[in-house]
Amino acid sequence: MKLMIANPATGQHKVFEFDDDNKLRPFFDKRMATEVEGDCLGDEFKGYVLRISGGNDKQGFPMKQGVLTNNRVRLLFKKGMSCFRERRKGCRKRKSVRGCIVGPDLSVMNLVIIKKGEADVEGLTDVMQPRRLGPKRANHIRKLFSLDKK
């Protein structure tokens, strides 16, 4: 299984390939948005806390938050729902999505670093990538530069 690990603090992300199911066992039967200790993945992730943010199964169907199963279901989607983009106004569509519970049939699982551990992971926590775009709202610009309203 591939693990796509993102670090919001540095703006980096990296894909790791794990073939050993014993390393992935702590993730099985956990739901999306659950926080898991990274110690099980090896010494380089010692002390890290990771949040499960999604994934795809072997056929490419995405995981959807709120679908409490670990297999595929067909849901009726409408405008504003995740995993669906409206092509015509008012159009609904029945699509297959995977439930939010992690299982061994996933090909990719997306994780986000919540708490950084002792050691740096090469290509993930060692380099700071600058933000490409700045804020647009006036209040967000003030917050970025620590300005007050006057």
WOMOWO-V286356 format. One line per field, one symbol per residue. phi: phi as a letter, one per 20 degrees, with the letter a starting at -180 (. if undefined). psi: psi as a letter, one per 30 degrees, with the letter a starting at -180 (. if undefined). A space follows every 50 residues. Layout:
phi = ???
psi = ???
//
This chain:
phi = .ededdcffdmebbdddceefffegfefmdefmeecfeffepffdfnedd dfdqrcefeneffcfneebdcecddedcgnefmbcfecfnedbececefe efbfefecceccfeceefeedfncdedeefffcefdffffffffelddff
psi = kkjjkkjfefgllkkkkkfjfeefeffkgllkgkkkkfffflffgkfkkk kjfalkaffgklkkkfjilgaklkljklkfklgkkkelkgklkklklklg kklfgkekkklkkekkaelkkkgeffkkklkekllekeeeeeeeghllf.
//
